[in-house]
Amino acid sequence: MNIKFLGVITLFLGLINPVAAMPFDPLIGTWRVIDDRTGYYISEIVIRKNSKTQQYSAVVTKSRQAPGVENPDVCGKCPGVLKDQPIFGMEVLKGMVVNGSNTQFNKGVWLNTQDGRTYDIEARLNDSRDQMKVFGKVKNGNTTSAMTWKKF
């Protein structure tokens, strides 16, 4: 009986060991997006990572109405086929990759559902990895944006 018990424990520990060895990715999860200019919380997103390309993307899980925005449920200012499409479930972040030590990220493309503009973004995690400063620049333009993303 003791030998069977020890065998089961050994098998169990062998199965959970690879899970314990997996590195923690601080970006994956749910984040609140806050516009630094207005201080307004504009949406919640879920960030995921493509295991093949190692690129991060995000979809909107909750959208909040900002001052001056008529309908927060659809993207009235988005370009092309995204115009007047539901914001819930919309992919707003594409192609972001880690740059070095899991605290700096770049090459991301952010679609701001508030103004319909597409931004090239760079981001940096704080030391506790629960907030990220995100800086964006409109493609082919001078407009910049700063956001704070807070993990919860």
ZIVENGI-V540006 format. One record per residue. N is the residue number from 1. RES is the residue in three letters. SS is DSSP state (@ for helix, = for strand, . for the rest). PHI is phi in degrees with one decimal (999 if undefined). NEAR is the number of other C-alpha atoms within 12 Angstrom. Layout:
N	RES	SS	PHI	NEAR
N	RES	SS	PHI	NEAR
This chain:
1	MET	.	999	7
2	ASN	@	-62.9	8
3	ILE	@	-66.5	9
4	LYS	@	-64.3	10
5	PHE	@	-62.0	11
6	LEU	@	-63.2	12
7	GLY	@	-63.7	13
8	VAL	@	-66.0	14
9	ILE	@	-61.4	14
10	THR	@	-61.6	14
11	LEU	@	-62.0	13
12	PHE	@	-60.5	14
13	LEU	@	-64.7	14
14	GLY	@	-67.3	14
15	LEU	@	-76.6	13
16	ILE	@	-86.4	13
17	ASN	@	-58.3	12
18	PRO	@	-61.1	11
19	VAL	@	-66.2	12
20	ALA	@	-67.8	11
21	ALA	@	-81.7	10
22	MET	.	-68.4	9
23	PRO	.	-71.8	11
24	PHE	.	-83.3	12
25	ASP	.	-100.3	20
26	PRO	.	-69.0	30
27	LEU	.	-85.4	36
28	ILE	.	-69.8	26
29	GLY	=	141.0	26
30	THR	=	-99.8	25
31	TRP	=	-132.0	32
32	ARG	=	-96.7	32
33	VAL	=	-101.1	40
34	ILE	=	-121.3	31
35	ASP	=	-75.6	29
36	ASP	.	-65.8	20
37	ARG	.	-66.8	14
38	THR	.	-101.6	15
39	GLY	.	76.5	16
40	TYR	.	-89.5	21
41	TYR	=	-78.8	25
42	ILE	=	-103.1	34
43	SER	=	-167.0	35
44	GLU	=	-118.7	30
45	ILE	=	-128.9	35
46	VAL	=	-116.6	30
47	ILE	=	-95.1	33
48	ARG	=	-133.4	28
49	LYS	=	-127.0	24
50	ASN	.	-78.4	16
51	SER	.	-68.5	12
52	LYS	.	-83.0	7
53	THR	.	-93.8	14
54	GLN	.	62.8	18
55	GLN	.	-101.4	25
56	TYR	=	-94.3	32
57	SER	=	-142.0	32
58	ALA	=	-148.0	34
59	VAL	=	-121.5	33
60	VAL	=	-80.3	35
61	THR	=	-110.4	25
62	LYS	=	-157.7	25
63	SER	=	-122.0	31
64	ARG	.	-111.6	28
65	GLN	.	-80.2	20
66	ALA	.	-89.9	21
67	PRO	.	-57.0	15
68	GLY	.	89.0	10
69	VAL	.	-100.3	19
70	GLU	.	-70.4	16
71	ASN	.	-129.6	20
72	PRO	.	-76.4	26
73	ASP	.	-83.5	27
74	VAL	=	-127.4	27
75	CYS	.	-95.5	33
76	GLY	.	-68.2	24
77	LYS	.	-101.9	26
78	CYS	.	-70.0	24
79	PRO	.	-81.3	18
80	GLY	@	55.5	12
81	VAL	@	-69.2	13
82	LEU	@	-82.3	23
83	LYS	.	-58.9	21
84	ASP	.	61.9	21
85	GLN	.	-89.0	22
86	PRO	=	-58.9	25
87	ILE	.	-75.5	34
88	PHE	.	-58.9	24
89	GLY	.	87.9	25
90	MET	.	-71.6	32
91	GLU	=	-80.1	28
92	VAL	=	-108.6	40
93	LEU	=	-129.5	35
94	LYS	=	-139.2	28
95	GLY	=	71.6	28
96	MET	=	-73.7	33
97	VAL	=	-129.5	30
98	VAL	=	-74.8	25
99	ASN	.	-123.1	18
100	GLY	.	103.0	10
101	SER	.	-97.9	13
102	ASN	.	61.1	23
103	THR	.	-123.1	25
104	GLN	=	-122.4	26
105	PHE	=	-135.8	30
106	ASN	=	-152.0	30
107	LYS	=	65.0	25
108	GLY	=	-80.9	31
109	VAL	=	-121.6	31
110	TRP	=	-113.3	42
111	LEU	=	-99.1	35
112	ASN	.	-84.4	38
113	THR	.	-72.7	42
114	GLN	.	-76.5	36
115	ASP	.	-117.8	26
116	GLY	.	76.2	25
117	ARG	.	-90.3	30
118	THR	=	-106.4	29
119	TYR	=	-117.4	34
120	ASP	=	-84.4	32
121	ILE	=	-123.3	33
122	GLU	=	-128.8	31
123	ALA	=	-144.9	33
124	ARG	=	-141.2	32
125	LEU	=	-78.8	28
126	ASN	.	-78.0	20
127	ASP	.	-62.3	14
128	SER	.	-85.7	12
129	ARG	.	61.5	24
130	ASP	.	-113.6	23
131	GLN	=	-138.8	25
132	MET	=	-136.5	31
133	LYS	=	-88.8	31
134	VAL	=	-119.9	35
135	PHE	=	-116.8	31
136	GLY	=	-129.7	32
137	LYS	=	-133.2	27
138	VAL	=	-62.8	23
139	LYS	.	-61.7	18
140	ASN	.	56.4	11
141	GLY	.	-161.1	13
142	ASN	.	-103.7	12
143	THR	.	-71.5	16
144	THR	=	-119.5	24
145	SER	=	-144.5	31
146	ALA	=	-130.9	29
147	MET	=	-134.9	33
148	THR	=	-118.2	32
149	TRP	=	-107.1	35
150	LYS	=	-115.1	31
151	LYS	=	-81.3	25
152	PHE	.	-144.8	18
